Amino acid sequence: MNKLDSTPVLVAIIQRKKDWDILKKEHWYRIPVKTAPKILNKAKLIAFYQTKSFGNEKYAVNYYAPIIKVEITKRIALLPDEPTHLRANDDYFKITIGNLTKLPKPIPSLRWRRITFIPTTFGRLMNATEINDLWCTSIIEDKMYQYLKKEYINPERQYFVYDTEEPYCLDFAIFCKDGKIDIECNGERYHLTKQAVAKDRTRNNDLTSSGWSILRFSGKEIHSDVKNCIKKIKKTIRRLKGIE
């Protein structure tokens, strides 16, 4: 991988045509300081996932641009025509960008889902065939994802569940004809603490009561015998009547 391929990229979301017009004409994008992703401090490029307002380009990443400057300002200063907005006086990052470039091919979301900010690299941006190919998470998650893809199992990565007592972000979600599977890749150092064990138990119970089958694999299992992990996943998929 060359240096350009490893360049950090933030994939952000565009929901309103008004914001798209600002991108094209005024060359800036905004993110609330309170919810900004950590990668923003490192990202050299920003790409945009367009939602249902964008016709033939909806539900896909189609464009990217270089990040020129990042500064903090109030939302009201950025959008003075929206003075009654609930966050009008909140701090926002104003991200000044260069010219938009269209990707060689769109990167679609193959399943409807709520997209959050995605940390990725330029190499992944250029080579992804669908939205889940973009995520840069942990080494064990990336290894699991590659092996799932080899078996023609296409999971949703970093999938948020909201119909539980509190929102949960799943490492991988697989949707079957007779149920749903949550696959978790656990780093040993964190998940062996007493607090983590208790938190995982509460989380497992909450997700199970909402219809999720949960499979947890340690980093050691994934590194030493990932094929056995895949075997257990495929067995669970068969039990749930196959992928929908």
C-alpha distance (Angstrom), angle and dihedral (degrees) to the residues before:
residue distance angle dihedral
M1 . . .
N2 3.78 . .
K3 3.79 125.9 .
L4 3.81 93.6 -98.1
D5 3.82 92.1 53.5
S6 3.81 90.9 56.9
T7 3.81 94.8 48.9
P8 3.85 108.3 129.4
V9 3.80 114.8 -111.5
L10 3.79 129.5 -172.5
V11 3.80 116.8 -149.6
A12 3.80 109.0 -152.2
I13 3.81 133.8 -178.4
I14 3.79 129.4 -108.0
Q15 3.80 114.3 -165.6
R16 3.81 105.1 159.3
K17 3.78 129.1 58.1
K18 3.79 87.3 -141.3
D19 3.81 89.6 63.2
W20 3.80 90.4 46.8
D21 3.80 90.0 53.9
I22 3.81 89.1 51.7
L23 3.81 89.8 51.9
K24 3.79 93.0 51.8
K25 3.81 98.7 40.1
E26 3.81 106.0 28.0
H27 3.82 99.1 24.8
W28 3.80 100.9 -134.8
Y29 3.81 139.1 111.4
R30 3.79 129.7 -167.9
I31 3.80 135.6 -140.2
P32 3.84 126.1 -179.0
V33 3.81 109.1 -110.0
K34 3.83 89.9 -135.3
T35 3.81 93.9 60.0
A36 3.80 102.1 29.7
P37 3.82 114.8 134.7
K38 3.81 118.5 -116.7
I39 3.80 92.1 -120.1
L40 3.81 90.0 69.2
N41 3.82 89.0 82.4
K42 3.82 90.7 58.2
A43 3.81 105.0 29.6
K44 3.80 117.0 115.0
L45 3.80 94.5 -179.3
I46 3.79 134.9 35.9
A47 3.82 125.7 -153.7
F48 3.79 127.6 -168.7
Y49 3.79 132.8 -130.6
Q50 3.81 108.5 -155.4
T51 3.80 120.1 -148.4
K52 3.80 134.1 -151.2
S53 3.83 95.3 -59.9
F54 3.80 92.8 72.6
G55 3.80 106.1 74.2
N56 3.80 112.9 -149.7
E57 3.81 91.3 8.1
K58 3.81 95.8 53.4
Y59 3.81 124.4 125.3
A60 3.80 93.8 18.7
V61 3.78 145.1 87.6
N62 3.80 106.8 -112.2
Y63 3.82 108.2 155.1
Y64 3.79 142.2 37.5
A65 3.81 137.0 -177.4
P66 3.82 139.6 -173.5
I67 3.79 117.8 -96.4
I68 3.81 108.9 -121.6
K69 3.80 102.2 176.5
V70 3.82 141.0 -8.1
E71 3.80 121.4 -154.0
I72 3.82 137.6 159.3
T73 3.78 122.8 -115.9
K74 3.80 140.1 146.2
R75 3.79 119.9 -82.8
I76 3.81 89.9 -126.3
A77 3.81 89.5 59.6
L78 3.79 90.4 53.1
L79 3.80 96.0 42.7
P80 3.81 108.1 24.6
D81 3.82 89.9 165.2
E82 3.85 89.3 67.3
P83 3.84 101.3 58.2
T84 3.82 95.1 147.7
H85 3.80 95.7 54.6
L86 3.83 112.8 127.8
R87 3.82 90.9 -121.1
A88 3.80 96.9 38.5
N89 3.81 92.3 124.6
D90 3.81 97.5 38.9
D91 3.80 122.6 113.0
Y92 3.80 115.5 -102.5
F93 3.76 134.8 -175.9
K94 3.79 109.7 -119.7
I95 3.81 106.0 -152.6
T96 3.78 112.3 -161.9
I97 3.80 111.4 -154.5
G98 3.78 139.0 -170.0
N99 3.78 125.2 -127.2
L100 3.79 118.6 -40.0
T101 3.81 115.9 -111.3
K102 3.78 122.3 -160.0
L103 3.80 115.8 -127.7
P104 3.82 117.5 -117.3
K105 3.81 87.0 -114.8
P106 3.82 133.6 5.2
I107 3.81 119.6 -100.0
P108 3.82 103.6 -139.7
S109 3.77 132.2 -163.9
L110 3.81 102.1 -123.7
R111 3.78 92.4 -159.7
W112 3.78 129.0 38.5
R113 3.79 108.4 -103.5
R114 3.76 141.4 141.8
I115 3.79 106.9 -91.6
T116 3.80 120.3 -148.3
F117 3.80 128.1 -173.2
I118 3.80 110.2 -57.4
P119 3.82 123.2 -150.1
T120 3.79 110.1 -147.5
T121 3.80 144.1 141.5
F122 3.78 133.8 -109.9
G123 3.80 90.7 -109.8
R124 3.79 91.8 55.7
L125 3.80 91.2 44.3
M126 3.80 90.7 56.0
N127 3.81 95.6 44.4
A128 3.82 105.7 35.2
T129 3.79 116.7 116.8
E130 3.81 94.4 -171.4
I131 3.78 138.4 12.3
N132 3.82 96.4 -93.7
D133 3.81 91.2 61.1
L134 3.81 89.4 68.3
W135 3.80 103.1 65.2
C136 3.79 119.0 108.0
T137 3.78 106.0 -163.6
S138 3.81 127.4 134.8
I139 3.80 129.7 -26.1
I140 3.80 91.8 -113.1
E141 3.81 92.6 50.0
D142 3.80 91.5 49.2
K143 3.80 90.7 50.0
M144 3.80 91.8 49.1
Y145 3.80 90.9 48.7
Q146 3.79 93.6 51.6
Y147 3.81 92.0 50.4
L148 3.80 92.3 47.3
K149 3.81 89.6 52.3
K150 3.81 90.7 50.5
E151 3.80 87.8 57.9
Y152 3.84 90.9 49.3
I153 3.80 90.8 -110.2
N154 3.80 107.2 138.7
P155 3.82 109.0 -166.2
E156 3.78 128.9 -175.7
R157 3.80 110.0 -113.5
Q158 3.80 124.1 -142.9
Y159 3.80 89.9 5.5
F160 3.81 116.3 -178.6
V161 3.81 120.6 -140.2
Y162 3.79 115.7 -159.1
D163 3.83 104.3 170.1
T164 3.82 91.2 82.8
E165 3.81 134.2 84.4
E166 3.80 87.8 -86.2
P167 3.83 132.1 4.3
Y168 3.81 116.6 -86.7
C169 3.78 130.2 -164.4
L170 3.80 111.4 -143.9
D171 3.80 121.1 -152.9
F172 3.81 89.1 -140.3
A173 3.79 132.5 1.0
I174 3.82 122.7 -163.2
F175 3.79 119.9 -171.9
C176 3.78 116.4 -148.8
K177 3.79 133.0 -176.4
D178 3.80 91.9 -106.8
G179 3.81 103.3 28.6
K180 3.80 148.9 -22.4
I181 3.80 131.2 -88.5
D182 3.80 127.1 -147.2
I183 3.83 112.8 -161.4
E184 3.80 116.2 -164.8
C185 3.80 125.8 -169.0
N186 3.78 107.4 -155.7
G187 3.77 125.5 -156.9
E188 3.81 105.7 -144.1
R189 3.80 97.8 -136.4
Y190 3.82 94.8 61.7
H191 3.78 103.3 31.3
L192 3.83 95.9 52.7
T193 3.79 96.2 63.4
K194 3.82 117.4 103.8
Q195 3.79 91.5 -119.0
A196 3.80 92.1 50.7
V197 3.80 93.1 47.8
A198 3.80 90.6 52.5
K199 3.81 91.5 46.0
D200 3.81 92.1 48.7
R201 3.82 90.7 49.8
T202 3.81 92.1 52.8
R203 3.79 90.4 45.9
N204 3.82 92.9 48.4
N205 3.80 92.1 50.3
D206 3.79 92.6 48.2
L207 3.81 93.7 48.8
T208 3.81 93.4 43.1
S209 3.80 90.9 53.3
S210 3.83 86.8 54.0
G211 3.80 92.9 54.7
W212 3.81 103.3 -93.0
S213 3.81 123.8 138.4
I214 3.81 106.4 -147.0
L215 3.80 125.6 -148.9
R216 3.81 118.3 -177.5
F217 3.80 123.2 -167.8
S218 3.78 126.2 -175.6
G219 3.77 123.4 -133.3
K220 3.81 88.5 -111.2
E221 3.82 91.7 55.5
I222 3.79 92.4 48.1
H223 3.81 94.1 47.6
S224 3.80 97.2 42.9
D225 3.83 103.7 33.9
V226 3.79 112.2 7.9
K227 3.81 90.5 153.0
N228 3.80 89.7 64.5
C229 3.81 89.2 50.5
I230 3.81 89.1 53.0
K231 3.80 89.8 48.1
K232 3.82 90.8 57.1
I233 3.80 91.3 46.8
K234 3.81 92.0 51.3
K235 3.81 90.4 48.1
T236 3.81 89.7 53.9
I237 3.81 90.8 47.9
R238 3.82 90.1 53.1
R239 3.82 90.6 49.4
L240 3.79 88.5 54.0
K241 3.85 92.1 51.8
G242 3.80 96.8 -102.4
I243 3.78 135.1 -69.0
E244 3.79 114.0 -44.3
